[in-house]
């Protein structure tokens, strides 16, 4: 069985690292931002592979690790997008 706190931690790390990469690369246009989900999926796979003892998937196959990593990447993109749309930034008042 998978560890829920372990998966949640990896999802949050994936959101944070994806945001750091997006800001470091200065992705501004929609054409550039379309790569963010792929970056999140790759980060999810890497983080699940590196932190598999925290997620309790030490003894599973590499296919399971990749599948969980893809799910983590997709969860992180969806969670970030839904939070961004639910709580939009307030625009400063024009003077």
N, C-alpha and C positions, 0 to 999 in steps of 0.2 A: 504494500500500500504506500502511496505517496504521502509525504509530509506536507500538510497544508501551510504551516508557517514557512517552511522551506521554499515552497513554490511561490508564495506571496512575496517573500524577500527577493527572490530572483526576478519576479515581475517588476518590483519597484526598482531594483538595480538596472534592469533593462530600460525602463522609462528614463531613469536618470542619465545613463550612459548614452542613450539615443539623443537626448536633449543636448548633452554636452557636445556630441559629435555634430549635431545640427548647428549649434551656435559657433563651434570652432571652425567649421567649414563655411560659415556664413551663407547658409542656404536661404535664399530670399524668394526666388520665383517658384511657381508651382511645378515648373519643369524640373527644377532641382530637388524639390521636396518629395517628388514621387518615389525617390529611392529610400525614404525613411522606413517604410514597412519592411523592405528587404534587409536593411541594416539591422532593424529590430529583431527579425527572425534569426539572422546570423549571430547576433549578440545573445539571443535566447539559447541557441544551440551551444554556443561556447560556454556560457555561464552555467547551463545545466550540466554540461560535461565536466567543468571544473568543480562545481559544487554538488556533484551527485551524491556525496555522503550526507549532505544536509537535506536532500530531497528523498533520501532512502531509496535510490534506484541503483545502488552499487552493483547488484548482481543481475541486472537486466541487460538485454542485448543493446548493441549500439543503435539499432533501429528504434528501440524504445526511447533511448536518450535523445535521438534526433527528433522523434515525434513529440516528445514533451518539450523540447527546445522550440520547435515550430509553434506549439500551442502557447508557450510563454511569450514568444515574440508577438504573436497575434493578439494575445490578451493585453500586452503592454500598449500596443498601438490603439486598440479599442478603448482601453481605460483612459489613456491620455486624451483621445479624441472626445470621448463622452464627457470628461471633466471640463475640457476646454469649451465645449458647446453648452454645457449646463451652467457654468459660471464664467460668462464672458468678461473680458477686461472692460473696465469702465473707461470711457474716453474722457480726457480732460476737457473741461468746459472752455469754449472759445471766449476770448476776452475781447 
